[in-house]
Amino acid sequence: MKDLTTSVYTFEDLIEGGFLYVDKTEYIWNLIKPAKGIYFLSRPRRFGKSLTLSTLKAVFQNKKHLFKGLALESKPYDWKDYPVIHLDLGNCESTDAEHLSRYLIETIDSAALSCDLSLSRSGVSGRFTELVERLAANKGKAVILIDEYDKPILDNAMKVNVEGIREVLENFYSVIKATEPFQRFVFLTGVSKFSKVSVFSKLNNLTDITMDARYATLLGYTQQELEESFAEYIDHITETQGIDRGELLEGLREWYNGYKFHQKAASVYNPVSIGKFFESGGEFRNYWFETGTPSFLLKLAKQQQFDFEEKLSTPVGELAFSSYEIDKLNPLALLVQTGYLTILETEVEHGIVFYYLGFPNREVEAAFEAYLLEEYAEIKKENVEYYAAIIAKMLRNGDIDGVMEKMRQFFVNIPYDIQIANEKYYQTIFYIVFRLIGLFIDAEARTGTGRIDAAAQTEDYVYVFEFKLDKEPEEALKQIREKQYHHKYLDSGKEIMLVGASFSTEKRNIASWRVEKV
């Protein structure tokens, strides 16, 4: 078995080190075979963007020997050595516009020095322009590769200094449009996609392949790539753990597959999660979240009272999540672009495609909801899944009183500065709790206007819950009966329990509940 790595992102090091590489060079060839290309690609973090840029760099530096045995080697491509400007904004100091400008100038100067050039023009745009023009004059048309183009803005998205940072980047990226005659190829990657008005107002010649069916599986692993490239590792785990191959593959699909970047394309696995899974010897765990937490997104969702239930049950058009304005942060767009939500299904109405969005897999759903409850209810994330598993066990045993007591723990630590009288706040908490329970049993949570309707099934029981704010439990039970929420379960052969509960804004918790058996 070839060695695995989840820490090497340089194509040259990966190949020369003998590490396992899933061949994506067919896609690379499709990008580079035209005489010129100016591309943009948005993908979640740790998804292979840096490796893709490194691969492109190796191509344009004429390192053909690295591609031996790969798809690109046999393609009709005229290998030439081009000057490459490779800029990575992932680690730049960008606390304000001045720091960002200084970093960009230093990075541009370093790129010039590597090409034996010394720049004389002032300012970020002036130096960048001079670098591209002089490279084209002395060494041939330039290749520009920019990684994590959006990191400076994402790091400061909710701060007052973000407008100054946006202006610096807008002027910086405008050079790409201005120097187009001196370029052979341009590729920008990042986690998110700003609207053209926000950052790219002066760069309107980018070809965006983020939702392009031809490149939907450029990053990440398809099912076929997983089973072929990791065949020896799959066999090793089935043998050492004594589990069925089909069972292992189903577990991998449930935990790490599900990312979809075009409605007609195949879904892909998170590459870092797959790598870490096999490196660990086959231990199912939340690997992706070990590399970073969505704290900024959680705070934004909480601040804007983002309705998770509505957005995960209602179809939306592509414009709702394809881009966003810096001064009008859109939680839905950011959640999709950063990989916490993805396309699950589509439907077409009058020629317009609408998308149903959801969590791509168990890894993302469980971890994100744990972090979300930590943000909303201040329950330690390491305890959240444990509580959900305990509640699921109680539901399996018919212990509804134990369930309600355990549910109370999700509200005990809600900060007093939260206006709990806002129904949306506690509705969100109930909704997240039931989604987490659904990882262990068949549970669902649906909200409607001014109410929460949640249901859960086990082998022996069906539970239908209704929660009311500052009202008697009997009123909640009455609504269940009148709305006939439980009727679809009447033929299940299971014992059906209707649970009406009252949430008290004074006590800031579940005050009382009543159970009625059908």
N, C-alpha and C positions, 0 to 999 in steps of 0.2 A: 504494500500500500504506500502511495506517495505521502509525504509529510503534509499535514494541514497547517494553515496559519490564518489567524484572524487579526494579525497585527502588522502584516507586510502589505503595503498598498502600492508599491512600485513594481510595475510590470517586469522590468529587467531583473530586479532582485527575486521576484517570484519565480521566474523561469530559470534563472541561473542557480537559484537555491534548490531547484528540483521539487518545489511545492506543487500540490494539486492545483490546476488551473482549469476552470470550466470555459471552454472555447467560445468566446463571443466575437471573434474576429470577422465572422461573416457580416455582422452588423457594422463593424468598423469599416470594412471594405465598401459597403453601401454608402457610408458617410463621406468617404474620401475619394471615391472614384470620379465624381464631377470635378471639373476644373477649379471650382471654387465652392466653398460652403461656409455659411455663417449660422451657427445653430445655438439653440438654448434648450436645456433639459433640466427639469425639476424632479427630484426624487427625495424620499426620506433619508435621514442620516443613516450612516453605516450601511449603505445599500450598494456601494461599489462605484460611486461617482469619481472618487480620486483615482481608483485603479483604471477606470475608463480613460481619464485624461492622461494618465501615465502611459497607457497603451498607445494612444494617439501620438504622444510625444516620441515614443520609440519608433513608430512608423515614420514620422517626419524627420527623424534624425538618422534614417536609413539603417536601422539596426535589424536588417532582414534575418540575420542568423537567429534572433530570438523567436522567430515565428515558424521555426522548423516543425513540420507536422501539424500546424494549425491551418484553419480554413484559408486564411489570408495568403499563405505561401503559394497556393496554386492559382490565385486570382490574377487576372491580367492587370497588373498595377505597375506603373513606371516608378520604381524606387528612386527617390532623389533626397538629397540632404538639404533641408530647409532650416533657416534660423527660427528657433522656437522661443517665444516669450511665455513662460509658465508662471502664473501668479496664483498664490494661495492666500485667500483672505480669512482662512479659518482661525488663524492665531493672531490676527492683527489687533493692535491696541486701538480701540475706537470709542473711548469714553466721551469724546467730543469731536467736532469737525477738525480742530487743529491737530489732535493726535492722529486721526485717521489720515489727514493730508501728509503728515510727516512719515507715517508708515508707508503710504503708497509711494512717496518719493524715494524712500530708502529701498523699497522693493524694486522699483523701476531702475534705479541706479545699479542695484545688484545684478539685475538681468542684463543691463548694458555691459557691465564689467565682465560678465561671463562670455560676452561676445566681443571682448576687446574694444569696447567703445566707452568714451567719456562724454557725458551730456552737458550742455551749457545752458539750455533754456530754463526759465523759471516756472514754478508752479507745477501742479500735478498733470494737468492736461498738456501743458507745453512740453514737459519732459517725456510723457508717454508718446505724444505725436512725433517728437524728434527721434525717439528710439525706433518706432515703426518705420519711419521714412529712411533713416540711415541704414537700418538693417536691409531694407529692400534695395537700396542703392549699392550696398557693398557685398551682400551675401545672397540676395534673391528675396522673393516675396515672403513675408513673415507669416508664421503660424502663431495665433494667440490663443492660449488656453487659460481660462480663469476658473478657479475652484472656489466654492462657497462664496459666490459673489454677493449674497444677501446677509452674510453673518454680521457685519457691522450694524445693520438695521435691526435684525432680530434681537441682537444683544441690547438694543436701546429702544425697542418698539414702544414701550409705555413710559418713556422718559421725555422730558421737555426738549432735550438736545437732539432729538431724532431728525428734525427738519434740517438742521445744519449738516448732519451726516448724509441725509438724502441728497442735498445739493452737491456735496463733494462727489458722491458716487454718480450722480446724473452727469456731471461734467466729465468725470473720468471715463464713463462708458460711452459718452458722445464721441470720444476719439475713435472708437471702433468704426462708427459710421463715416467720420471725416477722413479716415485713412484707408477706406475700402479698396482703392486702386493698388495699394501696396501689400495686400493680404492674399495669401493662398488659402487659409482656412482659419475659422474662429469657432471656438466652442466654450460656452459658459454653462456652469452648473451651479445649482444651489438647492436648498431645501424647499424654499417657497417661491411663488411667482407673483411679483408685484404687477399691477396694471402698467401699461405703457406710459400712462400719465404720471405715475409715481416716480419711476426711475429711468425708464427707457423712452422718455418723450423725444429724445434726440437720436435714439437708436431704433429706428422703425424698420430695419431690414433684417431682423433676426427671423430665422425659421424655427418656430417653437415645435419641438418633437415630444413634448411632455405627454400629450394624449394622442400621439400618432400611432396607429395600429402597427405600422412597420417596425417601430422601435419599442413597443410596449413591453417586450421581454428582453431588451438590451441589458437591463440590470436585474438581478435576482435570478433564481433558478426555476425553470419549468419542471413539471413532473418528470418528463423524459430526461432532462439534464440531471436531475437528482438521482434517478434510478440508474443511469448509465455511468455518470462520473463518480458516484459514491457507492457503486455496487459492492466493492470489496469491504467497505466500512459497514454497509448494511448487512452483508453476510456475516461479518465478524460479530456484530451485536446480536444478531439472531442466534448465533451459535453460543456465545458466551453467556447470554441472558436466558437462553432457552425459550424464546418467544417466536411466534409465527411471523413470517415475513410480511404477510398482509396486515397483521395487527400492528407491526412496527410502522409500516407505511401509512396506515390510517392515523396513528398517533402523530406522526410527523405532519400530515395534512392538517389535522385539527389544531396543532400547536403553532405551526410556522408558515403555512401556506395562506393563500387568500388575497394577496395584494393584486389589484387589477388596475391597469392603466389605460385600458380601452375596453369598451363594452363588448367587442367581438374578439378580444385577445385572450389568450390563456392567462390564468393567474400564476403568480410566481411566489417562491419561498423567499423569506428574508435570508440573505446569504450569510450574515454574521451569526445569526441564530443557528443555522444549519452547521456552520463550521464549528461553533462552540459545542453544539450537541455532540458531534462526533469526536471532538477533542476530549470531551468529558467521559467518553466511553458509553454514551447513550443515556444521559440523564435529562429527563424533561424538566425544563426550568425556564424562567423568564430571563433570557440572556440579553435581549435587546435593551431592556430597561436598565440593565447593569451599566450601560454605556452613557446614560444620561436620563434625566427626568423632565417631564413636560411642565415645569413649574410656571413658566410664563403663560402657557396656554390655560392652565387650570385657573390662574388668577384672572385671566381675561374672561373665561367662561363664567366665572363667579361674578365678576364685576358687571357683565352684561346680562346676567340672569339667563344664560343660554339654555334653551329648551331642548335637552337631549332627546327626550321621548318623541317630541314632534319631528325633529330632524331625522331621527332614525326610523320613522314610520311613514313619512310623507315624501313622495318623489319630488326631486328638485331638478331644475335645469342646470346645464353645465356652467352657465354664468354665475351661479350661486357659489361655486367652489373653485373655479378655474384661476381666479386672480383676486387681488384685493388692493385697496388703497391704504397707504401708510397712515393717513389721518383718519381712516374709517376701518379700523381693524375688524376683520370678519372671522369670528371663531370657526365657523363651518369651513371656510376656505383653508384656514391654517390647519385645522384638524385633518383634512383630506391630504393636503400637500405634505404635511409632516409625517403621514403614515399611520395616524391613529384611527382614521376612518378610510374606507375604500369603497369602490363600486361593488355592490352585491348583485343587483339585478337592474334591468332597464325596461322601459316600455316606451312605445312611440305613439304620440297623439298628434294627428294632423301633420305628420312629417317631422315633428320635433321630438328629440330623444329626451326622456326624463330618467333620472337615476335614483335608485334606492341605495342609500349609503348605510354602512355598518362597520363594525370592527372586523378586521381581516381574519383574525384567528384568536385562539384562546390566550396565547401569550400576551397579546396587546390588550384584549378586553379585560382580563383579570388584573393585570398590572395597572392599566389606566384607571379602572374603576376603583382600585384600592387607593391610588393617589388622589383620585377625585373625592372620595369619602374622607381622606385625611384633610383635604382642603376645606370641605364643607362642614364636616362634623368633628374634625380634630381627633379622629381615632387613628392611632398608629397604623400605618399601612401594613406592617408585618402582622397585625392582629385581624385585619379586615377579612381576609380569606378564611381564617380560622373561625371567626364568628359566623360567616356565611355557611361554612361546612357544618357547624354545630346546629344552626337553624334548620338546614336541610335534613339532618339526622332526626331532629325533633319532629319535623313534618312527616318523615317516614314512620315515626312511632306514634303519630296521632297526638302529640303533646302540644296542643295549641297554646296553652297557658305559658309553657316554657318558651315557645316561639315569641310571644308578645313581650315577655320579660326580657328576652335577649334583644329584641328590637329596640327596647328602651335604651339600651346601652349606646345605640348610634346617636342618641340625642342628648345624652348627659353632658357632654363637653362642648355643646354649641356655644360659641362666644356670645356674651350678652349684648354686644354691639350689633348683632344680627337681628334684623326685624323679622322675627319668626312669624309674625302675623301675615307676612307675605306668603301666600300658599305655595307659590312656585318654589320657594326655598325648601320646604319640607317635602313637597312632591318630588323634587329632584333626588332627595336623599332616599325616599322610599323606592323610587324607580331604580336607582343604582343598586340598592340592597337586593331587590328582586332579580336584577340582572345577574348579580353575583351568585345568588342562590341557584340560578339557572345553570350554572356551571356544574352543579352537583345533582340536581333533579330537573324535571320539566317545569320550569317556572317562567312566567311572563308578567310584564307590568305594562299596562296601558293607561294613559290619562285622557280625560276628556275635559270639557269646559267646567272648571270649578270642582273637579273631583279626581280621586285616584281609584283605579280599578285594577287589582292585581289578582293573579291566580297562580296556583301551584298544584302539581300532580305528583303523586308517588304511586307505587304499585297498588296500594290499598285505599288511598284517600285522594279527594279533590278538595281544595280550599279556595274559596272566593272571598277576597278581602275588599272592604270599603272603608276608607278613612274619612272622618269628618272633622272640621275645625270648629272647636268650641260648641259642639252639639252632642246630643246623647247618642250612644251606640245604636239604640233602637232606630234612629233616623237613618243610620247607615244601612242597617239590615233592611229597612223598608225600601230603600233605593235599589238594593240588590234584587229584592223580590219583584218590584215594579218594573225594573229594567230587564229582568229575567237573565241576569248575567250568567246564572248557573245552568240554564236550560241545555246548553250544548253538551253538558257533561252527564245528563240524565241517563243516557244509554251506556255509560262507561262501566257499569257494574261495580263502581267504587262507592264508598261512603262519602257523601258530600257534606262539607261543613261551610256554612256561611258565617263570616267573621265581620262584625261591625265594630269599629273602633273610633274612639274620640281622642283628638289631639288637642291639648290645652295650651293656649298661648301664654297663660299665666304660669303654668308649671313647665312650659317649654318641653313637653314630652307627651307620650301616650298616657292619657289619664285613666281610661277604662275601656273595656271591650265586652262584647257579648257574642256567644257562639250559638248558632242554630243549626241543627242537623236536619237534612232533607230526607 
